[in-house]
Amino acid sequence: MGKKQETSEAWAFYGDPGLAEAVRREPLALGYNNVNYAYDSKTLKPVAGLTVLPLDLNENGVVDPEEDFYATGNG
């Protein structure tokens, strides 16, 4: 379409780090990203300002204890 991601007004970020920062700044934003940009590598907790949404892996309608590791990154 003749546009590049970096110059398009539809994209205000570049790559995974930019997406994480854009979601962090917008309280109602939702994004899909590489876990390396969602978690702090030193603390293994989500980056300040980001919340990692849990997945119901066994599709039983609840987040079971074995699925509830997203706040710590210890999955």
JOHU-V180314 format. One record per residue. N is the residue number from 1. RES is the residue in one small letter. PHI is phi in degrees with one decimal (none if undefined). NEAR is the number of other ideal C-beta (glycine too) atoms within 10 Angstrom. D_FIRST is the distance of its C-alpha to the first C-alpha in Angstrom with 2 decimals. Layout:
N,RES,PHI,NEAR,D_FIRST / N,RES,PHI,NEAR,D_FIRST
//
This chain:
1,m,none,4,0.00 / 2,g,81.5,4,3.78 / 3,k,-119.6,10,5.67 / 4,k,-110.2,9,8.58 / 5,q,-54.2,11,10.88 / 6,e,-65.6,10,13.65 / 7,t,-110.3,7,12.36 / 8,s,-78.2,11,10.66 / 9,e,-67.4,6,13.43 / 10,a,-71.9,6,12.85 / 11,w,-118.0,14,14.09 / 12,a,-99.1,12,17.46 / 13,f,-147.2,16,18.45 / 14,y,-127.8,13,17.92 / 15,g,71.0,12,19.15 / 16,d,-59.5,16,22.29 / 17,p,-62.9,13,24.53 / 18,g,-67.4,16,22.21 / 19,l,-64.7,20,21.75 / 20,a,-58.0,20,25.55 / 21,e,-67.4,17,26.22 / 22,a,-64.0,15,23.94 / 23,v,-68.4,22,25.71 / 24,r,-59.8,18,29.04 / 25,r,-78.2,11,28.70 / 26,e,-111.6,11,27.80 / 27,p,-57.1,7,30.78 / 28,l,-99.4,5,29.02 / 29,a,-78.5,11,25.99 / 30,l,-135.9,8,25.60 / 31,g,-141.9,15,23.64 / 32,y,-112.3,8,23.74 / 33,n,-146.4,16,24.45 / 34,n,-65.1,12,26.33 / 35,v,-60.0,11,30.05 / 36,n,-62.9,10,30.56 / 37,y,-104.9,18,28.90 / 38,a,-96.4,21,30.65 / 39,y,-115.0,18,34.16 / 40,d,-78.7,12,36.22 / 41,s,-68.1,8,37.41 / 42,k,-85.5,6,40.84 / 43,t,-93.9,11,41.77 / 44,l,61.9,11,39.79 / 45,k,-107.8,15,39.12 / 46,p,-56.5,18,35.85 / 47,v,-56.4,17,34.50 / 48,a,-52.0,8,36.12 / 49,g,94.3,11,34.20 / 50,l,-112.6,18,32.47 / 51,t,-123.4,13,33.87 / 52,v,-92.7,18,33.11 / 53,l,-76.4,7,33.40 / 54,p,-72.8,15,35.74 / 55,l,-114.1,10,35.05 / 56,d,-85.0,11,37.66 / 57,l,-63.6,10,37.69 / 58,n,-96.4,11,40.55 / 59,e,54.2,6,39.23 / 60,n,-98.3,9,42.60 / 61,g,90.5,6,41.28 / 62,v,-138.1,10,42.48 / 63,v,-91.9,16,41.73 / 64,d,-74.3,11,44.75 / 65,p,-51.6,7,46.34 / 66,e,-71.6,9,44.94 / 67,e,-98.2,15,41.39 / 68,d,-97.6,12,42.01 / 69,f,-117.9,13,41.18 / 70,y,-65.7,18,37.96 / 71,a,-72.9,11,39.76 / 72,t,-107.5,13,41.34 / 73,g,79.7,16,38.87 / 74,n,-96.7,8,41.83 / 75,g,-100.7,12,40.51
//
